[in-house]
Amino acid sequence: MSGQIAVSKVEQILMDLGIDAQRNVACDWVTNRSPLGDEFPAPPRVRYRLMAIHARLGGDWSRLEQKRSMPIRFAFQVDDETLIEVDRRFHFSSARLSTLDFYEDLDHSLDVELYRELSSRFSPEADRYQSKREASDFPFPGGRIAQCAYFDAVKDLLSAGFGFRLIRLPAADDDLLESIGLRLRVLL
């Protein structure tokens, strides 16, 4: 399923629920250099955990430090406290699975067990997505997959620290996509 179809479906569900949501939202506290931001530094525990995640994924911290700061966008912002992400199949990689070990004892709103299950189930296919592409701070084939997993962890672990609840909607297959409406009705 294309990402655009999944995001459009969520947008339609939000409209059907009478919820006015902004799409493709940048928050000044989360960038591709997080948790390095000088203006919006991450709490120390979160910063060290994100550093460990970056290392576990094979990232090059010195390259992260050299990057030009760019916002990482969220799919939707519902209100002053709620952000929504729509996770297509490529988000459920073995790299993403390995990040979940670092969530213990930190504030976040992710259903870690659900994401462990979905990452275990979909990682064989997700790991093939962009498997040859590198990323600037993950300079190896498959680095783009590792970068995606890192950015997901950044969003998960920084959101709560900056006063947001992040709702992640898994849309890895048609059954999950169909359940999004029910999940949104329950969560909002």
C-alpha positions as CSV (number, residue, x, y, z in Angstrom):
1,M,0.0,0.0,0.0
2,S,1.4,3.4,-0.9
3,G,2.2,5.8,1.8
4,Q,0.1,8.5,0.2
5,I,-3.0,6.2,0.2
6,A,-2.5,5.4,3.9
7,V,-2.0,9.1,4.9
8,S,-5.0,10.1,2.8
9,K,-7.2,7.5,4.5
10,V,-6.2,8.8,7.9
11,E,-6.9,12.4,6.8
12,Q,-10.4,11.3,5.6
13,I,-11.0,9.5,8.9
14,L,-10.0,12.6,10.9
15,M,-12.4,14.7,8.8
16,D,-15.2,12.2,9.3
17,L,-14.6,12.5,13.0
18,G,-14.8,16.2,12.8
19,I,-11.2,16.7,13.8
20,D,-9.3,19.5,12.1
21,A,-5.7,18.3,11.7
22,Q,-2.7,20.0,10.1
23,R,-0.8,17.8,7.7
24,N,3.0,17.4,7.3
25,V,3.8,19.3,10.4
26,A,7.3,20.4,11.5
27,C,8.0,21.0,15.2
28,D,11.1,23.1,16.0
29,W,12.2,20.7,18.7
30,V,12.8,17.7,16.4
31,T,15.3,17.8,13.5
32,N,17.5,15.4,11.6
33,R,20.2,16.4,14.1
34,S,18.2,15.5,17.2
35,P,19.1,15.3,20.0
36,L,21.9,17.8,19.3
37,G,19.7,20.9,19.0
38,D,21.1,23.8,20.9
39,E,17.8,25.6,21.2
40,F,15.8,22.6,22.2
41,P,18.2,20.1,23.9
42,A,16.9,16.7,24.7
43,P,16.8,15.8,28.4
44,P,20.1,14.0,29.3
45,R,18.5,10.5,29.7
46,V,16.8,10.8,26.4
47,R,19.9,12.2,24.7
48,Y,22.1,9.3,26.0
49,R,19.5,6.7,24.9
50,L,19.3,8.2,21.4
51,M,23.1,8.2,21.2
52,A,23.0,4.5,22.1
53,I,20.3,3.8,19.5
54,H,22.3,5.7,16.9
55,A,25.4,3.5,17.7
56,R,23.4,0.3,17.8
57,L,22.1,1.0,14.3
58,G,25.7,1.6,13.0
59,G,25.5,5.4,12.8
60,D,28.4,7.7,12.6
61,W,27.9,10.3,15.3
62,S,30.5,12.7,13.9
63,R,28.5,12.7,10.6
64,L,25.3,13.4,12.5
65,E,27.0,16.4,14.2
66,Q,28.1,17.8,10.8
67,K,24.6,17.6,9.2
68,R,22.7,20.8,8.3
69,S,19.7,20.9,10.5
70,M,16.4,20.1,8.8
71,P,13.0,19.5,10.4
72,I,11.7,16.0,10.7
73,R,8.0,16.2,9.9
74,F,5.0,14.5,11.5
75,A,2.1,13.3,9.4
76,F,-0.5,15.2,11.4
77,Q,-0.9,17.5,14.4
78,V,-4.4,17.3,15.9
79,D,-4.2,19.8,18.6
80,D,-1.5,21.4,20.9
81,E,-0.8,18.1,22.5
82,T,-1.3,15.4,19.9
83,L,0.8,14.3,16.9
84,I,0.0,11.4,14.6
85,E,2.4,9.3,12.5
86,V,1.2,6.7,9.9
87,D,3.7,3.8,9.7
88,R,3.8,1.9,6.4
89,R,5.5,-1.5,6.1
90,F,9.0,-0.2,5.7
91,H,8.9,1.2,9.3
92,F,8.8,-2.3,10.7
93,S,12.4,-3.3,9.9
94,S,14.8,-5.3,12.0
95,A,16.5,-1.9,12.7
96,R,13.3,-0.6,14.2
97,L,12.9,-3.8,16.2
98,S,16.4,-3.2,17.7
99,T,15.5,0.3,18.8
100,L,12.7,-0.8,21.0
101,D,15.1,-2.3,23.5
102,F,16.0,1.3,24.5
103,Y,12.5,2.5,25.4
104,E,12.3,1.1,28.9
105,D,12.0,3.7,31.7
106,L,11.5,6.6,29.3
107,D,8.3,8.6,28.7
108,H,6.7,7.7,25.4
109,S,3.3,6.6,24.1
110,L,4.4,3.8,21.8
111,D,2.8,0.4,22.2
112,V,6.2,-1.3,22.3
113,E,4.9,-4.9,22.3
114,L,2.7,-4.2,19.3
115,Y,5.7,-2.7,17.4
116,R,7.9,-5.7,18.4
117,E,5.3,-8.0,17.0
118,L,4.8,-6.1,13.8
119,S,8.5,-5.5,13.3
120,S,9.2,-9.3,13.7
121,R,6.4,-10.0,11.2
122,F,7.2,-7.5,8.5
123,S,11.0,-7.1,8.9
124,P,12.0,-9.5,6.1
125,E,10.2,-7.3,3.6
126,A,11.0,-4.0,5.3
127,D,14.7,-4.8,5.4
128,R,14.7,-5.1,1.6
129,Y,13.2,-1.6,1.2
130,Q,16.0,0.7,0.1
131,S,18.5,-1.9,1.2
132,K,21.2,-0.5,-1.1
133,R,20.8,3.1,-0.1
134,E,23.1,4.9,2.3
135,A,22.2,7.9,4.5
136,S,24.6,10.6,5.5
137,D,25.1,9.5,9.1
138,F,24.5,5.8,8.3
139,P,27.1,5.4,5.5
140,F,26.5,1.8,4.5
141,P,24.1,-0.1,2.3
142,G,20.9,-0.3,4.2
143,G,21.8,2.9,6.0
144,R,18.5,4.5,4.9
145,I,16.6,1.8,6.7
146,A,18.6,2.4,9.9
147,Q,18.1,6.2,9.5
148,C,14.3,5.7,9.3
149,A,14.4,3.6,12.5
150,Y,16.5,6.2,14.2
151,F,14.1,9.1,13.2
152,D,11.1,7.0,14.5
153,A,12.9,6.6,17.8
154,V,13.7,10.3,17.9
155,K,10.1,11.2,17.4
156,D,8.9,8.6,19.9
157,L,11.3,9.6,22.7
158,L,11.3,13.4,22.2
159,S,7.6,13.9,21.8
160,A,6.7,13.3,25.5
161,G,9.5,15.4,26.7
162,F,8.1,18.4,24.8
163,G,4.6,17.9,25.9
164,F,3.1,15.8,23.0
165,R,1.4,12.5,22.8
166,L,2.5,10.8,19.6
167,I,-0.1,8.4,18.2
168,R,1.5,5.9,15.8
169,L,-0.9,4.2,13.4
170,P,0.5,1.0,11.9
171,A,-0.6,0.7,8.3
172,A,1.7,-2.2,7.2
173,D,-1.1,-4.1,5.5
174,D,-4.7,-3.8,4.5
175,D,-6.0,-5.3,7.8
176,L,-4.0,-2.8,9.8
177,L,-5.1,0.0,7.6
178,E,-8.7,-0.9,8.0
179,S,-8.3,-0.8,11.8
180,I,-7.0,2.7,11.8
181,G,-10.5,4.3,12.0
182,L,-11.3,2.3,15.2
183,R,-7.9,3.1,16.7
184,L,-8.4,6.8,16.1
185,R,-11.9,6.8,17.6
186,V,-10.5,5.1,20.7
187,L,-7.4,7.2,21.1
188,L,-8.9,10.6,20.3
